[in-house]
Amino acid sequence: MLEAKLEPDDISYSAGISACGKAEQWQRALVLLSEMREAKLEPTVISYSAGISACEKGEQWQRA
């Protein structure tokens, strides 16, 4: 997102995390959560829920 000079917000991060979950890319979902914090954006309940869902779909219960 940053390469295109766009300013991502919590909604765009949450959508990306959710998309990663649907694609069973739990690692990338967790990276996006981390990047969200690095960008000084506070993850929302929706962001965390999407991250947990991604871990669930990837059978990564301990990471959820």
All heavy atoms as TSV, in Angstrom:
chain	resi	resn	atom	element	x	y	z
A	1	MET	N	N	0.813	-1.193	0.000
A	1	MET	CA	C	0.000	0.000	0.000
A	1	MET	C	C	0.856	1.257	0.000
A	1	MET	O	O	0.529	2.221	-0.651
A	1	MET	CB	C	-0.906	0.017	1.223
A	1	MET	CG	C	-2.067	-0.924	1.141
A	1	MET	SD	S	-3.192	-0.632	2.508
A	1	MET	CE	C	-4.036	-2.173	2.489
A	2	LEU	N	N	1.936	1.206	0.739
A	2	LEU	CA	C	2.760	2.396	0.842
A	2	LEU	C	C	3.492	2.705	-0.455
A	2	LEU	O	O	3.788	3.851	-0.731
A	2	LEU	CB	C	3.751	2.238	1.996
A	2	LEU	CG	C	3.108	2.087	3.382
A	2	LEU	CD1	C	4.201	1.880	4.430
A	2	LEU	CD2	C	2.274	3.290	3.732
A	3	GLU	N	N	3.792	1.691	-1.264
A	3	GLU	CA	C	4.498	1.917	-2.517
A	3	GLU	C	C	3.677	2.755	-3.488
A	3	GLU	O	O	4.235	3.482	-4.294
A	3	GLU	CB	C	4.852	0.581	-3.156
A	3	GLU	CG	C	5.863	-0.191	-2.359
A	3	GLU	CD	C	6.096	-1.580	-2.892
A	3	GLU	OE1	O	5.568	-1.913	-3.974
A	3	GLU	OE2	O	6.814	-2.336	-2.231
A	4	ALA	N	N	2.364	2.665	-3.430
A	4	ALA	CA	C	1.497	3.420	-4.323
A	4	ALA	C	C	1.210	4.818	-3.780
A	4	ALA	O	O	0.406	5.545	-4.334
A	4	ALA	CB	C	0.184	2.673	-4.546
A	5	LYS	N	N	1.844	5.171	-2.674
A	5	LYS	CA	C	1.673	6.483	-2.041
A	5	LYS	C	C	0.250	6.707	-1.545
A	5	LYS	O	O	-0.225	7.824	-1.491
A	5	LYS	CB	C	2.083	7.613	-2.993
A	5	LYS	CG	C	3.469	7.485	-3.551
A	5	LYS	CD	C	4.509	7.757	-2.508
A	5	LYS	CE	C	5.878	7.744	-3.158
A	5	LYS	NZ	N	6.895	7.155	-2.392
A	6	LEU	N	N	-0.428	5.626	-1.190
A	6	LEU	CA	C	-1.753	5.731	-0.604
A	6	LEU	C	C	-1.629	5.771	0.908
A	6	LEU	O	O	-0.673	5.253	1.464
A	6	LEU	CB	C	-2.624	4.538	-1.011
A	6	LEU	CG	C	-2.873	4.362	-2.500
A	6	LEU	CD1	C	-3.636	3.077	-2.753
A	6	LEU	CD2	C	-3.634	5.550	-3.054
A	7	GLU	N	N	-2.584	6.366	1.568
A	7	GLU	CA	C	-2.603	6.416	3.016
A	7	GLU	C	C	-3.627	5.411	3.528
A	7	GLU	O	O	-4.818	5.705	3.578
A	7	GLU	CB	C	-2.962	7.830	3.493
A	7	GLU	CG	C	-1.922	8.878	3.179
A	7	GLU	CD	C	-0.646	8.692	3.971
A	7	GLU	OE1	O	-0.719	8.212	5.116
A	7	GLU	OE2	O	0.417	9.027	3.439
A	8	PRO	N	N	-3.182	4.213	3.869
A	8	PRO	CA	C	-4.131	3.213	4.362
A	8	PRO	C	C	-4.693	3.622	5.721
A	8	PRO	O	O	-4.014	4.274	6.515
A	8	PRO	CB	C	-3.295	1.943	4.462
A	8	PRO	CG	C	-1.893	2.406	4.602
A	8	PRO	CD	C	-1.818	3.701	3.858
A	9	ASP	N	N	-5.945	3.241	5.965
A	9	ASP	CA	C	-6.569	3.493	7.251
A	9	ASP	C	C	-6.958	2.158	7.878
A	9	ASP	O	O	-6.659	1.092	7.326
A	9	ASP	CB	C	-7.765	4.428	7.115
A	9	ASP	CG	C	-8.852	3.904	6.187
A	9	ASP	OD1	O	-8.795	2.720	5.776
A	9	ASP	OD2	O	-9.770	4.672	5.873
A	10	ASP	N	N	-7.611	2.214	9.020
A	10	ASP	CA	C	-7.971	0.976	9.707
A	10	ASP	C	C	-8.929	0.124	8.886
A	10	ASP	O	O	-8.858	-1.104	8.915
A	10	ASP	CB	C	-8.542	1.257	11.097
A	10	ASP	CG	C	-9.790	2.111	11.067
A	10	ASP	OD1	O	-9.905	3.004	10.216
A	10	ASP	OD2	O	-10.658	1.881	11.925
A	11	ILE	N	N	-9.764	0.747	8.093
A	11	ILE	CA	C	-10.720	0.002	7.270
A	11	ILE	C	C	-9.989	-0.760	6.164
A	11	ILE	O	O	-10.268	-1.932	5.920
A	11	ILE	CB	C	-11.790	0.943	6.682
A	11	ILE	CG1	C	-12.627	1.537	7.821
A	11	ILE	CG2	C	-12.678	0.211	5.679
A	11	ILE	CD1	C	-13.561	2.651	7.407
A	12	SER	N	N	-9.041	-0.120	5.512
A	12	SER	CA	C	-8.319	-0.807	4.432
A	12	SER	C	C	-7.440	-1.926	4.984
A	12	SER	O	O	-7.347	-2.996	4.372
A	12	SER	CB	C	-7.499	0.178	3.595
A	12	SER	OG	O	-6.612	0.914	4.391
A	13	TYR	N	N	-6.822	-1.712	6.144
A	13	TYR	CA	C	-6.052	-2.786	6.755
A	13	TYR	C	C	-6.953	-3.957	7.131
A	13	TYR	O	O	-6.620	-5.116	6.884
A	13	TYR	CB	C	-5.295	-2.303	7.989
A	13	TYR	CG	C	-3.932	-1.741	7.682
A	13	TYR	CD1	C	-3.704	-0.372	7.702
A	13	TYR	CD2	C	-2.868	-2.577	7.396
A	13	TYR	CE1	C	-2.445	0.147	7.432
A	13	TYR	CE2	C	-1.604	-2.065	7.121
A	13	TYR	CZ	C	-1.404	-0.701	7.150
A	13	TYR	OH	O	-0.162	-0.200	6.874
A	14	SER	N	N	-8.101	-3.659	7.724
A	14	SER	CA	C	-9.035	-4.720	8.119
A	14	SER	C	C	-9.513	-5.509	6.907
A	14	SER	O	O	-9.624	-6.741	6.964
A	14	SER	CB	C	-10.235	-4.125	8.866
A	14	SER	OG	O	-9.826	-3.559	10.083
A	15	ALA	N	N	-9.773	-4.811	5.816
A	15	ALA	CA	C	-10.194	-5.499	4.584
A	15	ALA	C	C	-9.081	-6.407	4.069
A	15	ALA	O	O	-9.337	-7.535	3.635
A	15	ALA	CB	C	-10.578	-4.475	3.517
A	16	GLY	N	N	-7.850	-5.931	4.134
A	16	GLY	CA	C	-6.712	-6.746	3.700
A	16	GLY	C	C	-6.518	-7.969	4.578
A	16	GLY	O	O	-6.268	-9.073	4.089
A	17	ILE	N	N	-6.658	-7.779	5.877
A	17	ILE	CA	C	-6.521	-8.896	6.820
A	17	ILE	C	C	-7.612	-9.926	6.561
A	17	ILE	O	O	-7.353	-11.129	6.536
A	17	ILE	CB	C	-6.557	-8.384	8.276
A	17	ILE	CG1	C	-5.340	-7.501	8.546
A	17	ILE	CG2	C	-6.624	-9.540	9.257
A	17	ILE	CD1	C	-5.442	-6.659	9.802
A	18	SER	N	N	-8.822	-9.451	6.335
A	18	SER	CA	C	-9.944	-10.345	6.038
A	18	SER	C	C	-9.704	-11.110	4.738
A	18	SER	O	O	-9.954	-12.320	4.660
A	18	SER	CB	C	-11.239	-9.540	5.950
A	18	SER	OG	O	-12.326	-10.365	5.645
A	19	ALA	N	N	-9.218	-10.428	3.716
A	19	ALA	CA	C	-8.932	-11.080	2.434
A	19	ALA	C	C	-7.853	-12.153	2.602
A	19	ALA	O	O	-7.950	-13.235	2.016
A	19	ALA	CB	C	-8.495	-10.043	1.400
A	20	CYS	N	N	-6.849	-11.856	3.416
A	20	CYS	CA	C	-5.807	-12.856	3.681
A	20	CYS	C	C	-6.405	-14.084	4.354
A	20	CYS	O	O	-6.031	-15.214	4.042
A	20	CYS	CB	C	-4.709	-12.266	4.559
A	20	CYS	SG	S	-3.678	-11.056	3.720
A	21	GLY	N	N	-7.329	-13.863	5.261
A	21	GLY	CA	C	-7.982	-14.981	5.923
A	21	GLY	C	C	-8.748	-15.851	4.950
A	21	GLY	O	O	-8.667	-17.079	4.999
A	22	LYS	N	N	-9.470	-15.228	4.055
A	22	LYS	CA	C	-10.246	-15.976	3.058
A	22	LYS	C	C	-9.342	-16.761	2.116
A	22	LYS	O	O	-9.727	-17.808	1.606
A	22	LYS	CB	C	-11.147	-15.030	2.276
A	22	LYS	CG	C	-12.271	-14.486	3.130
A	22	LYS	CD	C	-13.135	-13.487	2.391
A	22	LYS	CE	C	-14.184	-12.962	3.350
A	22	LYS	NZ	N	-14.971	-11.887	2.786
A	23	ALA	N	N	-8.136	-16.253	1.909
A	23	ALA	CA	C	-7.172	-16.932	1.039
A	23	ALA	C	C	-6.267	-17.888	1.823
A	23	ALA	O	O	-5.312	-18.424	1.272
A	23	ALA	CB	C	-6.311	-15.900	0.303
A	24	GLU	N	N	-6.581	-18.067	3.097
A	24	GLU	CA	C	-5.802	-18.931	3.992
A	24	GLU	C	C	-4.334	-18.511	4.076
A	24	GLU	O	O	-3.428	-19.329	4.110
A	24	GLU	CB	C	-5.956	-20.400	3.602
A	24	GLU	CG	C	-7.386	-20.882	3.734
A	24	GLU	CD	C	-7.577	-22.347	3.422
A	24	GLU	OE1	O	-6.572	-23.098	3.398
A	24	GLU	OE2	O	-8.732	-22.744	3.216
A	25	GLN	N	N	-4.127	-17.217	4.090
A	25	GLN	CA	C	-2.786	-16.639	4.218
A	25	GLN	C	C	-2.647	-16.019	5.606
A	25	GLN	O	O	-2.493	-14.807	5.754
A	25	GLN	CB	C	-2.568	-15.586	3.121
A	25	GLN	CG	C	-2.600	-16.133	1.726
A	25	GLN	CD	C	-1.410	-17.028	1.453
A	25	GLN	OE1	O	-0.279	-16.718	1.821
A	25	GLN	NE2	N	-1.666	-18.161	0.835
A	26	TRP	N	N	-2.702	-16.868	6.633
A	26	TRP	CA	C	-2.697	-16.371	8.001
A	26	TRP	C	C	-1.420	-15.605	8.339
A	26	TRP	O	O	-1.462	-14.627	9.078
A	26	TRP	CB	C	-2.935	-17.504	8.999
A	26	TRP	CG	C	-1.880	-18.561	8.999
A	26	TRP	CD1	C	-1.837	-19.693	8.254
A	26	TRP	CD2	C	-0.687	-18.552	9.779
A	26	TRP	NE1	N	-0.698	-20.402	8.520
A	26	TRP	CE2	C	0.031	-19.731	9.454
A	26	TRP	CE3	C	-0.141	-17.682	10.726
A	26	TRP	CZ2	C	1.246	-20.044	10.041
A	26	TRP	CZ3	C	1.074	-17.998	11.306
A	26	TRP	CH2	C	1.747	-19.172	10.967
A	27	GLN	N	N	-0.279	-16.025	7.765
A	27	GLN	CA	C	0.976	-15.325	8.051
A	27	GLN	C	C	0.899	-13.880	7.582
A	27	GLN	O	O	1.311	-12.962	8.285
A	27	GLN	CB	C	2.172	-16.007	7.380
A	27	GLN	CG	C	2.429	-17.415	7.824
A	27	GLN	CD	C	1.888	-18.446	6.838
A	27	GLN	OE1	O	0.897	-18.207	6.146
A	27	GLN	NE2	N	2.528	-19.603	6.787
A	28	ARG	N	N	0.385	-13.691	6.376
A	28	ARG	CA	C	0.282	-12.335	5.823
A	28	ARG	C	C	-0.707	-11.493	6.625
A	28	ARG	O	O	-0.492	-10.298	6.824
A	28	ARG	CB	C	-0.137	-12.400	4.350
A	28	ARG	CG	C	-0.198	-11.069	3.674
A	28	ARG	CD	C	1.184	-10.404	3.596
A	28	ARG	NE	N	1.054	-9.094	3.007
A	28	ARG	CZ	C	1.696	-8.016	3.434
A	28	ARG	NH1	N	2.560	-8.107	4.414
A	28	ARG	NH2	N	1.511	-6.853	2.874
A	29	ALA	N	N	-1.775	-12.129	7.110
A	29	ALA	CA	C	-2.749	-11.414	7.935
A	29	ALA	C	C	-2.080	-10.874	9.195
A	29	ALA	O	O	-2.303	-9.719	9.586
A	29	ALA	CB	C	-3.920	-12.329	8.295
A	30	LEU	N	N	-1.228	-11.689	9.824
A	30	LEU	CA	C	-0.533	-11.238	11.026
A	30	LEU	C	C	0.491	-10.158	10.714
A	30	LEU	O	O	0.688	-9.243	11.515
A	30	LEU	CB	C	0.131	-12.427	11.731
A	30	LEU	CG	C	-0.825	-13.490	12.279
A	30	LEU	CD1	C	-0.041	-14.584	12.985
A	30	LEU	CD2	C	-1.863	-12.879	13.202
A	31	VAL	N	N	1.109	-10.245	9.543
A	31	VAL	CA	C	2.036	-9.187	9.127
A	31	VAL	C	C	1.285	-7.869	8.965
A	31	VAL	O	O	1.760	-6.814	9.400
A	31	VAL	CB	C	2.770	-9.571	7.820
A	31	VAL	CG1	C	3.503	-8.380	7.226
A	31	VAL	CG2	C	3.743	-10.709	8.078
A	32	LEU	N	N	0.112	-7.927	8.370
A	32	LEU	CA	C	-0.683	-6.699	8.200
A	32	LEU	C	C	-1.084	-6.104	9.548
A	32	LEU	O	O	-1.073	-4.882	9.717
A	32	LEU	CB	C	-1.924	-6.970	7.354
A	32	LEU	CG	C	-1.686	-7.105	5.856
A	32	LEU	CD1	C	-2.975	-7.505	5.148
A	32	LEU	CD2	C	-1.147	-5.803	5.273
A	33	LEU	N	N	-1.433	-6.951	10.513
A	33	LEU	CA	C	-1.744	-6.439	11.855
A	33	LEU	C	C	-0.530	-5.726	12.444
A	33	LEU	O	O	-0.663	-4.651	13.037
A	33	LEU	CB	C	-2.171	-7.581	12.777
A	33	LEU	CG	C	-3.651	-7.870	12.870
A	33	LEU	CD1	C	-3.896	-9.129	13.691
A	33	LEU	CD2	C	-4.424	-6.707	13.442
A	34	SER	N	N	0.632	-6.304	12.266
A	34	SER	CA	C	1.857	-5.689	12.761
A	34	SER	C	C	2.150	-4.372	12.038
A	34	SER	O	O	2.498	-3.373	12.667
A	34	SER	CB	C	3.022	-6.663	12.587
A	34	SER	OG	O	4.216	-6.091	13.028
A	35	GLU	N	N	1.993	-4.382	10.726
A	35	GLU	CA	C	2.215	-3.161	9.941
A	35	GLU	C	C	1.240	-2.064	10.342
A	35	GLU	O	O	1.597	-0.881	10.341
A	35	GLU	CB	C	2.072	-3.456	8.450
A	35	GLU	CG	C	3.217	-4.241	7.870
A	35	GLU	CD	C	3.030	-4.549	6.396
A	35	GLU	OE1	O	2.039	-4.085	5.785
A	35	GLU	OE2	O	3.879	-5.276	5.847
A	36	MET	N	N	0.040	-2.465	10.689
A	36	MET	CA	C	-0.970	-1.493	11.112
A	36	MET	C	C	-0.486	-0.744	12.358
A	36	MET	O	O	-0.571	0.483	12.424
A	36	MET	CB	C	-2.279	-2.241	11.396
A	36	MET	CG	C	-3.458	-1.383	11.617
A	36	MET	SD	S	-4.914	-2.437	11.780
A	36	MET	CE	C	-6.150	-1.168	11.927
A	37	ARG	N	N	0.063	-1.490	13.323
A	37	ARG	CA	C	0.580	-0.866	14.544
A	37	ARG	C	C	1.792	0.011	14.236
A	37	ARG	O	O	1.927	1.094	14.810
A	37	ARG	CB	C	0.929	-1.936	15.572
A	37	ARG	CG	C	-0.302	-2.547	16.202
A	37	ARG	CD	C	0.070	-3.470	17.362
A	37	ARG	NE	N	-0.715	-4.674	17.224
A	37	ARG	CZ	C	-0.274	-5.842	16.785
A	37	ARG	NH1	N	0.982	-5.998	16.456
A	37	ARG	NH2	N	-1.079	-6.874	16.686
A	38	GLU	N	N	2.653	-0.455	13.331
A	38	GLU	CA	C	3.829	0.334	12.946
A	38	GLU	C	C	3.424	1.646	12.279
A	38	GLU	O	O	4.143	2.639	12.372
A	38	GLU	CB	C	4.724	-0.471	12.012
A	38	GLU	CG	C	5.433	-1.621	12.685
A	38	GLU	CD	C	6.178	-2.517	11.710
A	38	GLU	OE1	O	6.331	-2.145	10.526
A	38	GLU	OE2	O	6.593	-3.604	12.143
A	39	ALA	N	N	2.288	1.630	11.590
A	39	ALA	CA	C	1.784	2.834	10.920
A	39	ALA	C	C	1.039	3.748	11.894
A	39	ALA	O	O	0.418	4.722	11.488
A	39	ALA	CB	C	0.865	2.443	9.766
A	40	LYS	N	N	1.120	3.411	13.194
A	40	LYS	CA	C	0.474	4.208	14.247
A	40	LYS	C	C	-1.047	4.199	14.131
A	40	LYS	O	O	-1.719	5.146	14.520
A	40	LYS	CB	C	0.993	5.644	14.262
A	40	LYS	CG	C	2.497	5.786	14.360
A	40	LYS	CD	C	2.993	5.397	15.725
A	40	LYS	CE	C	4.466	5.745	15.876
A	40	LYS	NZ	N	5.320	4.608	16.053
A	41	LEU	N	N	-1.585	3.107	13.581
A	41	LEU	CA	C	-3.024	2.933	13.531
A	41	LEU	C	C	-3.417	1.912	14.578
A	41	LEU	O	O	-2.770	0.868	14.714
A	41	LEU	CB	C	-3.473	2.446	12.145
A	41	LEU	CG	C	-3.307	3.438	11.014
A	41	LEU	CD1	C	-3.577	2.750	9.674
A	41	LEU	CD2	C	-4.262	4.609	11.195
A	42	GLU	N	N	-4.444	2.206	15.326
A	42	GLU	CA	C	-4.910	1.303	16.373
A	42	GLU	C	C	-5.790	0.228	15.754
A	42	GLU	O	O	-6.819	0.540	15.158
A	42	GLU	CB	C	-5.711	2.094	17.413
A	42	GLU	CG	C	-6.129	1.287	18.606
A	42	GLU	CD	C	-4.947	0.898	19.478
A	42	GLU	OE1	O	-3.982	1.675	19.565
A	42	GLU	OE2	O	-5.019	-0.183	20.069
A	43	PRO	N	N	-5.384	-1.047	15.862
A	43	PRO	CA	C	-6.248	-2.113	15.353
A	43	PRO	C	C	-7.599	-2.080	16.068
A	43	PRO	O	O	-7.675	-1.823	17.269
A	43	PRO	CB	C	-5.485	-3.395	15.687
A	43	PRO	CG	C	-4.060	-2.963	15.788
A	43	PRO	CD	C	-4.112	-1.574	16.370
A	44	THR	N	N	-8.644	-2.321	15.318
A	44	THR	CA	C	-9.996	-2.311	15.865
A	44	THR	C	C	-10.434	-3.736	16.188
A	44	THR	O	O	-9.731	-4.700	15.881
A	44	THR	CB	C	-10.981	-1.707	14.844
A	44	THR	OG1	O	-11.002	-2.569	13.695
A	44	THR	CG2	C	-10.572	-0.300	14.431
A	45	VAL	N	N	-11.608	-3.845	16.776
A	45	VAL	CA	C	-12.186	-5.161	17.045
A	45	VAL	C	C	-12.315	-5.929	15.733
A	45	VAL	O	O	-12.046	-7.139	15.672
A	45	VAL	CB	C	-13.554	-5.016	17.746
A	45	VAL	CG1	C	-14.266	-6.342	17.832
A	45	VAL	CG2	C	-13.390	-4.411	19.121
A	46	ILE	N	N	-12.661	-5.234	14.673
A	46	ILE	CA	C	-12.816	-5.873	13.358
A	46	ILE	C	C	-11.457	-6.390	12.865
A	46	ILE	O	O	-11.359	-7.499	12.350
A	46	ILE	CB	C	-13.452	-4.902	12.357
A	46	ILE	CG1	C	-14.880	-4.576	12.791
A	46	ILE	CG2	C	-13.428	-5.470	10.938
A	46	ILE	CD1	C	-15.536	-3.443	12.038
A	47	SER	N	N	-10.413	-5.610	13.043
A	47	SER	CA	C	-9.072	-6.024	12.624
A	47	SER	C	C	-8.625	-7.270	13.368
A	47	SER	O	O	-8.140	-8.236	12.763
A	47	SER	CB	C	-8.057	-4.911	12.895
A	47	SER	OG	O	-8.435	-3.702	12.307
A	48	TYR	N	N	-8.781	-7.237	14.689
A	48	TYR	CA	C	-8.385	-8.393	15.496
A	48	TYR	C	C	-9.228	-9.619	15.163
A	48	TYR	O	O	-8.715	-10.732	15.072
A	48	TYR	CB	C	-8.479	-8.076	16.983
A	48	TYR	CG	C	-7.339	-7.227	17.488
A	48	TYR	CD1	C	-7.580	-6.027	18.143
A	48	TYR	CD2	C	-6.014	-7.631	17.336
A	48	TYR	CE1	C	-6.537	-5.248	18.628
A	48	TYR	CE2	C	-4.971	-6.862	17.806
A	48	TYR	CZ	C	-5.241	-5.676	18.459
A	48	TYR	OH	O	-4.198	-4.904	18.930
A	49	SER	N	N	-10.505	-9.410	14.971
A	49	SER	CA	C	-11.393	-10.526	14.632
A	49	SER	C	C	-10.991	-11.158	13.305
A	49	SER	O	O	-10.968	-12.384	13.166
A	49	SER	CB	C	-12.843	-10.044	14.570
A	49	SER	OG	O	-13.697	-11.087	14.226
A	50	ALA	N	N	-10.655	-10.335	12.330
A	50	ALA	CA	C	-10.221	-10.848	11.032
A	50	ALA	C	C	-8.900	-11.617	11.166
A	50	ALA	O	O	-8.707	-12.650	10.527
A	50	ALA	CB	C	-10.069	-9.696	10.032
A	51	GLY	N	N	-7.998	-11.131	12.022
A	51	GLY	CA	C	-6.742	-11.825	12.256
A	51	GLY	C	C	-6.952	-13.170	12.933
A	51	GLY	O	O	-6.341	-14.178	12.556
A	52	ILE	N	N	-7.838	-13.201	13.908
A	52	ILE	CA	C	-8.155	-14.451	14.596
A	52	ILE	C	C	-8.796	-15.432	13.621
A	52	ILE	O	O	-8.466	-16.618	13.604
A	52	ILE	CB	C	-9.065	-14.181	15.810
A	52	ILE	CG1	C	-8.275	-13.456	16.897
A	52	ILE	CG2	C	-9.678	-15.478	16.344
A	52	ILE	CD1	C	-9.127	-12.890	18.018
A	53	SER	N	N	-9.693	-14.936	12.792
A	53	SER	CA	C	-10.353	-15.784	11.798
A	53	SER	C	C	-9.337	-16.367	10.813
A	53	SER	O	O	-9.421	-17.538	10.432
A	53	SER	CB	C	-11.419	-14.978	11.051
A	53	SER	OG	O	-12.044	-15.758	10.086
A	54	ALA	N	N	-8.362	-15.549	10.409
A	54	ALA	CA	C	-7.325	-16.026	9.489
A	54	ALA	C	C	-6.515	-17.149	10.133
A	54	ALA	O	O	-6.222	-18.160	9.489
A	54	ALA	CB	C	-6.405	-14.872	9.079
A	55	CYS	N	N	-6.182	-16.988	11.405
A	55	CYS	CA	C	-5.447	-18.033	12.114
A	55	CYS	C	C	-6.292	-19.300	12.230
A	55	CYS	O	O	-5.777	-20.410	12.085
A	55	CYS	CB	C	-5.031	-17.552	13.495
A	55	CYS	SG	S	-3.728	-16.306	13.474
A	56	GLU	N	N	-7.567	-19.122	12.483
A	56	GLU	CA	C	-8.468	-20.271	12.583
A	56	GLU	C	C	-8.498	-21.055	11.275
A	56	GLU	O	O	-8.363	-22.280	11.264
A	56	GLU	CB	C	-9.874	-19.794	12.927
A	56	GLU	CG	C	-10.902	-20.908	12.918
A	56	GLU	CD	C	-12.317	-20.399	13.000
A	56	GLU	OE1	O	-12.556	-19.188	12.836
A	56	GLU	OE2	O	-13.208	-21.250	13.204
A	57	LYS	N	N	-8.640	-20.350	10.174
A	57	LYS	CA	C	-8.703	-21.005	8.871
A	57	LYS	C	C	-7.398	-21.696	8.518
A	57	LYS	O	O	-7.386	-22.681	7.795
A	57	LYS	CB	C	-9.116	-20.018	7.797
A	57	LYS	CG	C	-10.563	-19.593	7.939
A	57	LYS	CD	C	-10.964	-18.548	6.942
A	57	LYS	CE	C	-12.417	-18.146	7.221
A	57	LYS	NZ	N	-12.771	-16.920	6.577
A	58	GLY	N	N	-6.296	-21.178	9.033
A	58	GLY	CA	C	-4.998	-21.798	8.795
A	58	GLY	C	C	-4.638	-22.817	9.864
A	58	GLY	O	O	-3.516	-23.297	9.900
A	59	GLU	N	N	-5.600	-23.121	10.730
A	59	GLU	CA	C	-5.416	-24.078	11.826
A	59	GLU	C	C	-4.235	-23.697	12.720
A	59	GLU	O	O	-3.471	-24.546	13.163
A	59	GLU	CB	C	-5.290	-25.499	11.293
A	59	GLU	CG	C	-6.545	-25.961	10.580
A	59	GLU	CD	C	-6.482	-27.383	10.074
A	59	GLU	OE1	O	-5.499	-28.101	10.361
A	59	GLU	OE2	O	-7.441	-27.780	9.388
A	60	GLN	N	N	-4.106	-22.417	12.963
A	60	GLN	CA	C	-3.055	-21.888	13.827
A	60	GLN	C	C	-3.673	-21.414	15.139
A	60	GLN	O	O	-3.630	-20.253	15.502
A	60	GLN	CB	C	-2.321	-20.749	13.124
A	60	GLN	CG	C	-1.623	-21.159	11.868
A	60	GLN	CD	C	-0.530	-22.169	12.139
A	60	GLN	OE1	O	0.280	-22.019	13.039
A	60	GLN	NE2	N	-0.528	-23.239	11.353
A	61	TRP	N	N	-4.311	-22.347	15.844
A	61	TRP	CA	C	-5.071	-22.020	17.060
A	61	TRP	C	C	-4.202	-21.298	18.082
A	61	TRP	O	O	-4.668	-20.352	18.730
A	61	TRP	CB	C	-5.647	-23.292	17.683
A	61	TRP	CG	C	-6.249	-24.225	16.694
A	61	TRP	CD1	C	-5.774	-25.456	16.351
A	61	TRP	CD2	C	-7.412	-24.024	15.884
A	61	TRP	NE1	N	-6.582	-26.027	15.390
A	61	TRP	CE2	C	-7.590	-25.164	15.093
A	61	TRP	CE3	C	-8.311	-22.970	15.770
A	61	TRP	CZ2	C	-8.628	-25.302	14.189
A	61	TRP	CZ3	C	-9.358	-23.111	14.857
A	61	TRP	CH2	C	-9.499	-24.253	14.089
A	62	GLN	N	N	-2.970	-21.744	18.266
A	62	GLN	CA	C	-2.107	-21.162	19.284
A	62	GLN	C	C	-1.757	-19.703	18.979
A	62	GLN	O	O	-1.479	-18.936	19.861
A	62	GLN	CB	C	-0.836	-22.000	19.473
A	62	GLN	CG	C	0.132	-22.002	18.320
A	62	GLN	CD	C	-0.222	-22.921	17.161
A	62	GLN	OE1	O	-1.319	-23.483	17.103
A	62	GLN	NE2	N	0.676	-23.078	16.217
A	63	ARG	N	N	-1.778	-19.322	17.722
A	63	ARG	CA	C	-1.476	-17.944	17.347
A	63	ARG	C	C	-2.675	-17.022	17.478
A	63	ARG	O	O	-2.511	-15.816	17.579
A	63	ARG	CB	C	-0.925	-17.885	15.928
A	63	ARG	CG	C	0.364	-18.644	15.784
A	63	ARG	CD	C	0.919	-18.475	14.386
A	63	ARG	NE	N	2.009	-19.367	14.138
A	63	ARG	CZ	C	3.277	-19.114	14.451
A	63	ARG	NH1	N	3.597	-17.995	15.035
A	63	ARG	NH2	N	4.218	-19.990	14.161
A	64	ALA	N	N	-3.849	-17.610	17.433
A	64	ALA	CA	C	-5.077	-16.812	17.559
A	64	ALA	C	C	-5.156	-16.260	18.961
A	64	ALA	O	O	-5.524	-15.171	19.202
A	64	ALA	CB	C	-6.294	-17.655	17.238
